[in-house]
Amino acid sequence: MLVISSALVAGDADFNGRWNLTVTGDPRGRAWWLEVSGAGSKNLKGRFVGAPGGQPEGRMGGQLEEIPELKIDRGQLEFVFNRDYKPTGKRGLYRARIEGRRLVGSLVVDGLPRAQFTGERAPEIRDKDDSAWKPGKVSNLLAAQDLARWKAALGPVKGWSFQNGLLTNSQGAPDLISTEKFWNFELHAEYRIGPKSNSGISLRDRYEIQIEDTHGKPTDTHSMGAVYSRIVPSLDAAAPAGEWQTVDIRLVGRTVTVKLNGKLVIDKKEIEGLTAMAHDPDEASPGPLCIQGDHGLVEFRALTLTSLIR
Protein backbone atom coordinates (compact mmCIF):
# COMPACT_ATOMS: atom_id res chain seq x y z
CA MET A 1 0.00 0.00 0.00
CA LEU A 2 1.40 3.38 -1.01
CA VAL A 3 0.60 6.18 1.42
CA ILE A 4 0.97 9.80 0.29
CA SER A 5 0.79 12.87 2.46
CA SER A 6 -2.50 14.71 2.21
CA ALA A 7 -0.88 18.12 1.82
CA LEU A 8 1.70 18.56 -0.94
CA VAL A 9 4.39 21.04 0.08
CA ALA A 10 6.83 22.70 -2.33
CA GLY A 11 9.77 21.91 -0.03
CA ASP A 12 8.98 18.21 -0.15
CA ALA A 13 10.71 18.02 -3.53
CA ASP A 14 14.03 18.51 -1.70
CA PHE A 15 13.86 14.83 -0.71
CA ASN A 16 14.08 13.74 -4.37
CA GLY A 17 17.30 12.09 -5.51
CA ARG A 18 19.72 9.40 -4.41
CA TRP A 19 21.20 9.47 -0.93
CA ASN A 20 24.24 7.63 0.46
CA LEU A 21 23.63 6.95 4.14
CA THR A 22 26.22 6.65 6.92
CA VAL A 23 24.72 4.54 9.70
CA THR A 24 25.28 4.25 13.45
CA GLY A 25 23.80 1.05 14.78
CA ASP A 26 23.99 -1.25 11.76
CA PRO A 27 25.18 -4.60 13.20
CA ARG A 28 27.78 -5.11 10.45
CA GLY A 29 28.92 -1.51 10.10
CA ARG A 30 27.46 -1.12 6.64
CA ALA A 31 26.21 1.88 4.72
CA TRP A 32 22.67 2.26 3.35
CA TRP A 33 21.23 3.83 0.19
CA LEU A 34 17.95 5.61 -0.47
CA GLU A 35 16.29 6.91 -3.63
CA VAL A 36 13.23 9.17 -3.52
CA SER A 37 11.26 10.31 -6.57
CA GLY A 38 8.00 12.16 -7.04
CA ALA A 39 8.23 14.05 -3.73
CA GLY A 40 6.12 17.18 -3.94
CA SER A 41 3.64 15.40 -6.23
CA LYS A 42 1.11 12.58 -6.00
CA ASN A 43 3.64 10.09 -7.42
CA LEU A 44 5.87 9.62 -4.38
CA LYS A 45 8.08 6.53 -4.70
CA GLY A 46 11.17 5.17 -3.02
CA ARG A 47 13.81 2.45 -3.19
CA PHE A 48 16.11 1.39 -0.37
CA VAL A 49 19.20 -0.72 0.34
CA GLY A 50 19.98 -1.57 3.94
CA ALA A 51 16.85 -2.71 5.76
CA PRO A 52 18.31 -5.03 8.42
CA GLY A 53 16.84 -8.12 9.98
CA GLY A 54 14.36 -9.19 7.30
CA GLN A 55 14.38 -11.98 4.77
CA PRO A 56 12.12 -10.95 1.85
CA GLU A 57 11.59 -13.75 -0.68
CA GLY A 58 13.99 -15.94 1.27
CA ARG A 59 16.86 -13.46 0.89
CA MET A 60 18.76 -11.68 3.61
CA GLY A 61 17.70 -8.11 4.25
CA GLY A 62 19.75 -5.47 2.51
CA GLN A 63 18.89 -6.10 -1.10
CA LEU A 64 17.51 -3.30 -3.30
CA GLU A 65 13.81 -3.01 -2.50
CA GLU A 66 10.86 -0.89 -3.50
CA ILE A 67 9.46 0.91 -0.46
CA PRO A 68 5.83 -0.22 -0.06
CA GLU A 69 4.66 2.53 2.29
CA LEU A 70 6.07 6.03 2.48
CA LYS A 71 4.84 9.55 3.07
CA ILE A 72 6.04 13.08 3.75
CA ASP A 73 4.28 14.90 6.55
CA ARG A 74 5.29 18.38 7.76
CA GLY A 75 8.80 18.07 6.43
CA GLN A 76 9.43 14.52 7.63
CA LEU A 77 9.85 11.50 5.37
CA GLU A 78 8.51 8.25 6.85
CA PHE A 79 8.54 4.73 5.44
CA VAL A 80 8.12 1.11 6.54
CA PHE A 81 8.57 -2.41 5.18
CA ASN A 82 6.22 -5.38 5.52
CA ARG A 83 8.47 -7.47 7.74
CA ASP A 84 9.28 -8.15 11.35
CA TYR A 85 12.59 -6.99 12.78
CA LYS A 86 14.57 -9.41 14.92
CA PRO A 87 14.49 -9.96 17.82
CA THR A 88 11.43 -7.82 18.56
CA GLY A 89 9.07 -9.26 15.95
CA LYS A 90 7.89 -5.71 15.29
CA ARG A 91 7.84 -3.54 12.18
CA GLY A 92 10.40 -0.78 11.85
CA LEU A 93 9.66 2.86 11.11
CA TYR A 94 12.23 4.96 9.23
CA ARG A 95 12.04 8.73 9.72
CA ALA A 96 14.20 11.42 8.11
CA ARG A 97 14.39 15.20 7.75
CA ILE A 98 16.57 17.45 5.65
CA GLU A 99 18.94 19.56 7.71
CA GLY A 100 20.98 21.90 5.56
CA ARG A 101 22.17 19.71 2.68
CA ARG A 102 22.04 16.47 4.63
CA LEU A 103 19.39 13.89 5.35
CA VAL A 104 19.20 13.05 9.06
CA GLY A 105 17.10 10.18 10.33
CA SER A 106 16.59 7.07 12.40
CA LEU A 107 15.12 3.58 12.40
CA VAL A 108 12.75 2.96 15.30
CA VAL A 109 11.51 -0.54 16.19
CA ASP A 110 8.81 -1.01 18.84
CA GLY A 111 9.31 2.57 19.96
CA LEU A 112 13.04 2.19 20.55
CA PRO A 113 15.83 3.64 18.36
CA ARG A 114 17.63 0.87 16.47
CA ALA A 115 19.88 2.90 14.17
CA GLN A 116 20.61 6.50 13.24
CA PHE A 117 21.76 7.70 9.84
CA THR A 118 22.92 10.78 7.98
CA GLY A 119 22.75 11.06 4.21
CA GLU A 120 24.70 12.89 1.55
CA ARG A 121 23.44 13.24 -2.02
CA ALA A 122 25.06 10.73 -4.34
CA PRO A 123 27.69 12.64 -6.36
CA GLU A 124 27.89 12.96 -10.11
CA ILE A 125 30.78 10.80 -11.35
CA ARG A 126 31.89 11.83 -14.81
CA ASP A 127 34.49 9.13 -15.54
CA LYS A 128 33.32 6.90 -18.39
CA ASP A 129 34.80 3.69 -19.71
CA ASP A 130 36.49 4.75 -22.94
CA SER A 131 39.79 3.94 -24.69
CA ALA A 132 41.66 6.71 -22.86
CA TRP A 133 42.26 4.58 -19.74
CA LYS A 134 45.63 2.82 -19.57
CA PRO A 135 47.09 0.30 -17.09
CA GLY A 136 48.91 1.82 -14.12
CA LYS A 137 50.14 0.41 -10.82
CA VAL A 138 49.67 -3.32 -10.24
CA SER A 139 48.78 -4.44 -6.70
CA ASN A 140 48.99 -8.13 -5.82
CA LEU A 141 46.88 -8.15 -2.69
CA LEU A 142 47.87 -11.72 -1.73
CA ALA A 143 51.61 -11.47 -2.44
CA ALA A 144 52.73 -11.09 1.17
CA GLN A 145 50.83 -14.21 2.30
CA ASP A 146 49.73 -12.41 5.46
CA LEU A 147 46.93 -10.09 6.59
CA ALA A 148 49.06 -6.96 7.04
CA ARG A 149 47.29 -5.23 4.12
CA TRP A 150 43.81 -6.06 5.43
CA LYS A 151 41.49 -5.10 8.27
CA ALA A 152 38.09 -6.29 9.44
CA ALA A 153 34.93 -4.27 8.85
CA LEU A 154 34.27 -4.34 12.61
CA GLY A 155 36.61 -5.46 15.38
CA PRO A 156 39.78 -7.51 14.99
CA VAL A 157 40.76 -9.55 11.94
CA LYS A 158 39.76 -13.08 12.89
CA GLY A 159 38.50 -16.05 10.94
CA TRP A 160 40.82 -15.35 7.99
CA SER A 161 44.21 -16.97 7.38
CA PHE A 162 46.60 -18.12 4.70
CA GLN A 163 46.69 -21.89 4.28
CA ASN A 164 48.92 -23.49 1.66
CA GLY A 165 49.17 -20.11 -0.07
CA LEU A 166 45.40 -19.56 -0.16
CA LEU A 167 43.46 -16.80 1.60
CA THR A 168 40.80 -18.77 3.48
CA ASN A 169 37.97 -17.91 5.84
CA SER A 170 36.19 -19.85 8.54
CA GLN A 171 32.44 -19.90 9.05
CA GLY A 172 31.15 -16.52 10.25
CA ALA A 173 34.34 -14.57 9.52
CA PRO A 174 33.92 -10.77 9.22
CA ASP A 175 34.11 -8.86 5.96
CA LEU A 176 37.77 -8.27 5.08
CA ILE A 177 38.77 -4.79 3.82
CA SER A 178 42.02 -3.80 2.13
CA THR A 179 44.00 -0.99 3.75
CA GLU A 180 44.84 0.34 0.27
CA LYS A 181 42.22 2.34 -1.64
CA PHE A 182 41.57 2.45 -5.39
CA TRP A 183 39.61 4.43 -7.97
CA ASN A 184 39.36 3.09 -11.53
CA PHE A 185 40.86 -0.36 -12.03
CA GLU A 186 40.81 -3.86 -13.44
CA LEU A 187 40.67 -6.74 -10.98
CA HIS A 188 41.56 -10.38 -11.60
CA ALA A 189 40.41 -12.84 -8.93
CA GLU A 190 40.60 -16.62 -8.67
CA TYR A 191 38.50 -18.31 -6.01
CA ARG A 192 36.80 -21.53 -4.96
CA ILE A 193 33.64 -21.99 -2.89
CA GLY A 194 31.92 -24.94 -1.27
CA PRO A 195 28.39 -26.21 -2.00
CA LYS A 196 25.70 -23.64 -1.15
CA SER A 197 28.37 -21.13 -0.16
CA ASN A 198 28.06 -17.39 -0.66
CA SER A 199 30.61 -14.57 -0.70
CA GLY A 200 31.29 -11.41 -2.68
CA ILE A 201 33.88 -8.87 -3.77
CA SER A 202 32.93 -5.27 -3.07
CA LEU A 203 34.51 -2.71 -5.43
CA ARG A 204 35.64 0.45 -3.63
CA ASP A 205 33.73 -1.17 -0.75
CA ARG A 206 30.52 0.03 -2.44
CA TYR A 207 29.45 -2.29 -5.26
CA GLU A 208 29.37 -6.05 -4.67
CA ILE A 209 30.11 -8.61 -7.37
CA GLN A 210 28.27 -11.69 -6.18
CA ILE A 211 30.00 -15.01 -5.48
CA GLU A 212 27.45 -17.77 -4.89
CA ASP A 213 26.87 -21.40 -5.78
CA THR A 214 24.41 -20.79 -8.64
CA HIS A 215 25.78 -23.12 -11.37
CA GLY A 216 23.01 -24.34 -13.67
CA LYS A 217 20.35 -21.97 -12.32
CA PRO A 218 18.51 -19.17 -14.17
CA THR A 219 20.33 -15.87 -13.75
CA ASP A 220 19.06 -13.10 -11.52
CA THR A 221 20.53 -10.27 -9.47
CA HIS A 222 21.91 -12.80 -6.94
CA SER A 223 23.70 -15.05 -9.45
CA MET A 224 27.44 -15.58 -9.59
CA GLY A 225 28.92 -12.53 -11.32
CA ALA A 226 25.93 -10.25 -10.72
CA VAL A 227 26.20 -6.77 -9.28
CA TYR A 228 24.33 -7.79 -6.16
CA SER A 229 20.64 -6.94 -6.33
CA ARG A 230 21.24 -4.50 -9.22
CA ILE A 231 22.59 -5.98 -12.47
CA VAL A 232 21.76 -9.46 -13.82
CA PRO A 233 24.48 -11.43 -15.66
CA SER A 234 23.62 -11.99 -19.32
CA LEU A 235 24.24 -15.75 -19.00
CA ASP A 236 25.09 -18.46 -16.48
CA ALA A 237 28.88 -18.78 -16.59
CA ALA A 238 29.30 -20.16 -13.06
CA ALA A 239 31.24 -23.36 -12.56
CA PRO A 240 30.12 -26.00 -10.04
CA ALA A 241 31.04 -25.54 -6.40
CA GLY A 242 34.46 -26.95 -5.55
CA GLU A 243 36.03 -25.88 -8.85
CA TRP A 244 38.40 -22.93 -9.23
CA GLN A 245 36.74 -19.97 -10.92
CA THR A 246 37.96 -16.64 -12.28
CA VAL A 247 36.37 -13.23 -12.44
CA ASP A 248 37.80 -10.24 -14.30
CA ILE A 249 36.22 -6.92 -13.41
CA ARG A 250 36.74 -3.48 -14.92
CA LEU A 251 35.37 -0.48 -13.03
CA VAL A 252 35.52 3.08 -14.40
CA GLY A 253 33.40 5.60 -12.53
CA ARG A 254 30.17 3.68 -12.00
CA THR A 255 30.56 1.67 -15.24
CA VAL A 256 31.33 -2.01 -14.70
CA THR A 257 32.30 -4.89 -17.00
CA VAL A 258 32.48 -8.46 -15.69
CA LYS A 259 33.93 -11.59 -17.26
CA LEU A 260 33.16 -14.77 -15.35
CA ASN A 261 35.26 -17.82 -16.20
CA GLY A 262 36.28 -16.08 -19.44
CA LYS A 263 32.71 -15.26 -20.53
CA LEU A 264 31.39 -11.70 -20.74
CA VAL A 265 28.38 -11.48 -18.41
CA ILE A 266 28.12 -7.71 -17.82
CA ASP A 267 29.21 -5.28 -20.54
CA LYS A 268 29.72 -1.63 -19.54
CA LYS A 269 26.64 -1.34 -17.35
CA GLU A 270 26.04 1.61 -15.06
CA ILE A 271 25.73 0.87 -11.33
CA GLU A 272 22.99 3.04 -9.85
CA GLY A 273 24.35 3.13 -6.32
CA LEU A 274 25.53 1.28 -3.23
CA THR A 275 24.81 -2.40 -2.70
CA ALA A 276 24.14 -4.17 0.57
CA MET A 277 27.79 -5.02 1.27
CA ALA A 278 28.95 -1.38 1.23
CA HIS A 279 30.78 0.03 4.25
CA ASP A 280 32.16 3.18 2.56
CA PRO A 281 29.41 5.49 1.22
CA ASP A 282 31.75 8.25 -0.10
CA GLU A 283 31.28 7.50 -3.80
CA ALA A 284 33.34 10.49 -4.95
CA SER A 285 36.57 9.16 -3.37
CA PRO A 286 38.79 6.10 -3.87
CA GLY A 287 37.76 3.11 -1.79
CA PRO A 288 39.14 -0.25 -0.71
CA LEU A 289 38.45 -3.77 -1.87
CA CYS A 290 36.24 -5.81 0.45
CA ILE A 291 35.64 -9.57 0.64
CA GLN A 292 32.54 -10.99 2.29
CA GLY A 293 33.37 -13.58 4.93
CA ASP A 294 30.26 -14.41 6.94
CA HIS A 295 28.06 -16.27 4.44
CA GLY A 296 30.07 -19.41 3.72
CA LEU A 297 33.50 -20.82 2.99
CA VAL A 298 35.63 -19.28 0.25
CA GLU A 299 39.29 -19.53 -0.82
CA PHE A 300 41.25 -17.06 -2.94
CA ARG A 301 44.46 -17.87 -4.76
CA ALA A 302 44.68 -14.61 -6.75
CA LEU A 303 43.59 -11.01 -6.18
CA THR A 304 45.48 -8.74 -8.59
CA LEU A 305 44.35 -5.16 -9.13
CA THR A 306 45.65 -2.91 -11.91
CA SER A 307 44.85 0.76 -11.56
CA LEU A 308 43.60 2.59 -14.66
CA ILE A 309 45.01 6.01 -15.42
CA ARG A 310 44.82 8.57 -18.22
Secondary structure, 3 states (H helix, E strand, C coil): CCCCCCCCCHHHHHHCEEEEEEEECCCCCCCEEEEEECCCCCCCEEEEECCCCCCHHHCCCCCCEECCEEEEECCEEEEECCCCECCCCECEEEEEEEECCEEEEEEEECCEEEEEEEEEECCCCCCCCCCCCEEEEEEECCCCCCCCCEEECCCCCCCEEEECCEEEECCCCCCEEEEEEECCEEEEEEEEECCCCEEEEEECCCEEEEEECCCCCCCCCCCCCCECCCECCCCCCCCCCCCCEEEEEEEECCEEEEEECCEEEEEEEECCCCCCCCCCCCCCCCEEEEECCCCCCEEEEEEEEEEEEC
